[in-house]
Amino acid sequence: MQSRDYGSSMLNRISRLERSGQRLSTAQKILLAETGTVEQVLSILVGSRIKVAVSNQIEQKSVILREVVLTSKKTGTPLIHAYSKVYKQNLPASIIDEIRRKNRGIGTIVSQNSLETYRRIIRIGFSKSGMPYRVYRIVHGGKVAFEIREDILVKGGPGGI
């Protein structure tokens, strides 16, 4: 059996998604496929720093449930609506403390603390309202540390975002 590279695999997944009749902009495709820091990619796509606004955060015994809106600092335009489940037992206490402060995005926290992780995209699709979304996991130490759903509000098009 011949294995495909990750890029080809994601390209095929996006092609299947578009066969539903809805087209994705280049920016939406990039945001569905990227496995780095979303805030960094967004800032490049929109030419602006990104504001992370935690709209809801509930801490339970073993998880933190978090809802965040990422917006352009320049225009205030909402770009991504994210829902995260943080598995506290799979992360260092210092990371959990930063998440509790509610002032930075998960990607920034992970990056600035040099936490060794990898991301695995679980699902991509269109919501009932027609917006593209993706669900992915951030794995640390062989265990799922975060599960995140991002609704991509960025339209993007040939002229930019």
C-alpha positions in Angstrom: 0.0 0.0 0.0 1.4 3.4 -1.0 1.1 6.2 1.6 0.4 9.7 0.5 2.0 12.8 1.9 0.0 14.9 4.3 -0.4 17.7 1.8 -2.0 15.4 -0.8 -4.3 13.9 1.9 -5.5 17.3 3.0 -6.0 18.5 -0.6 -8.2 15.4 -1.2 -10.2 16.1 2.0 -10.8 19.7 0.9 -11.7 18.6 -2.7 -14.3 16.2 -1.3 -15.7 19.0 0.9 -16.0 21.3 -2.0 -17.9 18.7 -4.0 -20.9 19.5 -1.7 -21.3 22.5 -3.9 -19.8 25.2 -1.7 -16.5 26.8 -2.7 -13.7 27.7 -0.3 -11.5 30.7 -0.6 -7.7 30.3 -0.5 -7.7 31.8 3.0 -10.3 29.3 4.2 -8.4 26.4 2.7 -5.2 27.5 4.5 -7.0 27.9 7.8 -8.6 24.4 7.4 -5.3 22.7 6.7 -2.7 24.6 8.8 -1.2 22.7 11.8 0.7 25.6 13.3 -0.4 28.6 15.4 -3.7 29.9 14.1 -3.1 33.4 15.4 0.1 33.7 13.4 -1.4 32.5 10.2 -4.4 34.8 10.7 -2.2 37.8 11.3 -0.4 37.2 8.0 -3.6 36.6 6.1 -5.3 39.8 7.3 -2.2 42.0 7.8 -3.1 42.8 11.4 -2.4 41.7 14.9 -5.0 39.3 16.3 -7.1 39.9 19.4 -8.1 36.9 21.4 -11.3 37.4 23.4 -12.4 34.7 25.8 -16.1 34.9 25.8 -16.8 32.0 28.1 -14.6 29.7 30.2 -15.8 27.0 32.6 -13.5 24.9 34.7 -14.6 21.4 35.6 -12.8 18.7 37.5 -10.7 17.4 34.6 -11.3 19.8 31.8 -11.6 23.5 31.0 -14.2 24.4 28.4 -13.4 27.6 26.6 -15.0 29.7 23.9 -12.9 32.3 22.1 -13.4 34.8 19.2 -10.3 35.8 17.3 -10.6 39.2 15.7 -8.5 41.6 13.7 -7.1 44.3 16.0 -7.0 46.7 13.0 -10.7 46.3 11.9 -12.4 44.5 14.8 -13.7 41.9 12.3 -14.4 38.5 13.8 -12.2 35.9 12.0 -12.6 32.6 13.9 -14.9 31.4 16.6 -13.2 28.6 18.6 -14.5 26.1 21.2 -11.8 24.3 23.2 -11.7 21.4 25.6 -8.5 21.5 27.7 -7.5 18.2 29.3 -5.9 19.5 32.5 -4.3 16.2 33.5 -2.3 16.1 30.3 -0.7 19.5 30.7 1.9 21.1 33.0 0.4 23.2 35.8 2.1 26.4 34.3 0.1 26.0 31.1 -3.2 25.5 33.0 -2.4 28.7 35.0 -2.0 30.7 31.8 -5.2 29.4 30.4 -7.1 30.3 33.6 -5.9 33.9 33.1 -8.0 34.2 29.9 -5.7 36.7 28.2 -4.0 34.7 25.4 -4.8 32.1 22.8 -3.9 28.5 23.2 -1.5 28.5 20.3 0.4 31.5 21.7 0.6 29.8 25.2 1.8 26.6 23.7 4.4 28.3 21.5 5.7 30.8 24.1 6.2 28.0 26.6 8.0 25.8 24.1 5.6 23.0 24.8 6.3 20.1 22.4 3.1 19.2 20.7 1.7 18.1 17.4 -1.7 18.7 15.8 -4.0 16.2 14.2 -6.9 17.4 12.2 -9.9 15.1 13.0 -12.7 16.6 10.8 -13.4 19.4 8.4 -16.8 20.4 7.1 -19.5 23.0 6.7 -21.7 24.0 9.6 -25.5 24.3 9.1 -25.0 28.0 8.4 -22.6 27.2 5.6 -19.4 28.3 7.3 -16.3 26.0 7.1 -15.1 24.4 10.3 -12.5 22.0 11.5 -11.9 19.9 14.6 -8.4 19.1 15.7 -6.4 17.8 18.6 -3.2 19.1 20.1 -1.2 16.2 21.5 1.4 16.5 24.2 3.4 13.6 25.6 1.4 11.2 23.5 -1.9 12.3 25.1 -4.6 14.6 23.9 -4.1 18.0 25.7 -6.6 20.0 23.7 -9.5 19.3 21.4 -10.6 22.4 19.4 -13.3 23.2 17.0 -12.8 26.4 14.9 -15.6 27.9 12.9 -13.9 29.9 10.2 -15.6 33.2 9.7 -13.0 34.6 7.3 -14.4 34.7 3.8 -11.4 35.7 1.8 -11.3 35.8 -1.9 -9.2 36.8 -4.9 -8.8 40.4 -3.6 -7.8 39.4 -0.1 -9.7 39.0 3.1 
